[in-house]
């Protein structure tokens, strides 16, 4: 009986730890603004929480699809850059992606 209780406790602990892997991730949508060499800004992330657009320093090619729903963990240090979009220039905060995965929900 005792070994079953210990086994059940271990399984419960593993389950709880496994469920928290998305803890610090936020929902976002990949937005393709066009080729940087032309009049675009490349791929941006639009956060679901406030609708703000962020420019990742690097986004893996597997996630470079317009409208793709993702979960991301970001490092935000406040730096940004101007993007030359016709007819105006826009300023975007530049972020580093710590983790990214498709949102399956």
C-alpha positions as CSV (number, residue, x, y, z in Angstrom):
1,X,0.0,0.0,0.0
2,X,2.8,2.4,0.9
3,X,4.6,1.9,-2.4
4,X,1.4,2.8,-4.3
5,X,1.1,6.0,-2.3
6,X,4.7,7.0,-3.1
7,X,4.2,6.1,-6.7
8,X,1.0,8.2,-6.9
9,X,2.8,11.1,-5.3
10,X,5.7,11.0,-7.7
11,X,3.3,10.8,-10.7
12,X,1.4,13.8,-9.3
13,X,4.6,15.8,-8.9
14,X,5.7,15.1,-12.4
15,X,2.3,16.1,-13.8
16,X,2.3,19.4,-11.9
17,X,5.8,20.3,-13.1
18,X,4.9,19.3,-16.7
19,X,1.8,21.6,-16.7
20,X,3.8,24.7,-15.8
21,X,6.1,24.7,-18.9
22,X,4.1,27.6,-20.5
23,X,4.1,29.7,-17.3
24,X,6.0,32.8,-18.5
25,X,4.9,32.6,-22.2
26,X,2.6,35.1,-23.8
27,X,0.3,34.5,-26.8
28,X,1.2,36.3,-30.0
29,X,0.5,36.3,-33.8
30,X,3.2,36.4,-36.4
31,X,2.7,39.3,-38.8
32,X,4.5,39.5,-42.2
33,X,5.0,43.1,-43.0
34,X,7.0,42.4,-46.2
35,X,10.6,42.1,-47.3
36,X,13.1,44.3,-45.4
37,X,14.9,45.0,-48.7
38,X,11.8,46.6,-50.1
39,X,9.3,48.6,-48.0
40,X,8.6,46.0,-45.3
41,X,9.9,45.3,-41.8
42,X,10.1,41.6,-41.9
43,X,8.3,39.4,-39.4
44,X,6.8,41.0,-36.3
45,X,5.0,39.6,-33.3
46,X,1.6,41.1,-32.3
47,X,0.9,40.4,-28.7
48,X,-2.6,39.3,-27.9
49,X,-2.6,41.1,-24.5
50,X,-2.3,44.6,-25.8
51,X,-2.0,44.4,-29.6
52,X,1.5,45.9,-29.6
53,X,3.9,45.0,-32.4
54,X,7.4,43.8,-31.5
55,X,10.3,43.0,-33.8
56,X,12.3,39.9,-32.8
57,X,16.0,39.9,-33.4
58,X,15.6,36.4,-34.9
59,X,12.6,34.3,-35.6
60,X,13.2,30.7,-36.8
61,X,12.1,29.9,-40.3
62,X,9.6,27.3,-39.1
63,X,7.6,30.2,-37.6
64,X,7.8,32.6,-40.5
65,X,4.1,32.4,-41.6
66,X,1.7,35.3,-41.6
67,X,-1.1,34.8,-39.1
68,X,0.6,31.9,-37.2
69,X,-0.5,31.8,-33.6
70,X,2.4,31.2,-31.2
71,X,3.4,31.3,-27.6
72,X,6.6,33.2,-26.9
73,X,8.9,33.9,-24.0
74,X,10.7,37.2,-24.5
75,X,13.6,39.2,-23.2
76,X,12.6,42.9,-23.4
77,X,15.3,45.4,-22.7
78,X,13.6,48.5,-24.2
79,X,15.8,48.9,-27.2
80,X,14.2,49.5,-30.5
81,X,14.7,50.5,-34.1
82,X,13.0,52.4,-36.9
83,X,11.6,50.6,-39.9
84,X,11.4,52.3,-43.2
85,X,7.8,51.6,-44.3
86,X,6.4,53.6,-47.1
87,X,5.2,56.4,-46.7
88,X,6.2,56.7,-43.0
89,X,8.8,55.4,-40.7
90,X,7.7,53.3,-37.7
91,X,9.5,52.5,-34.4
92,X,9.3,49.0,-33.1
93,X,10.7,47.5,-29.8
94,X,13.3,44.9,-30.6
95,X,13.0,41.7,-28.4
96,X,15.0,38.5,-28.0
97,X,13.1,35.3,-28.3
98,X,14.0,32.9,-25.5
99,X,11.4,30.3,-26.5
100,X,8.8,30.0,-29.2
101,X,6.2,27.3,-30.1
102,X,3.0,27.0,-32.0
103,X,-0.1,27.7,-30.0
104,X,-2.2,24.5,-30.3
105,X,-5.2,25.8,-28.4
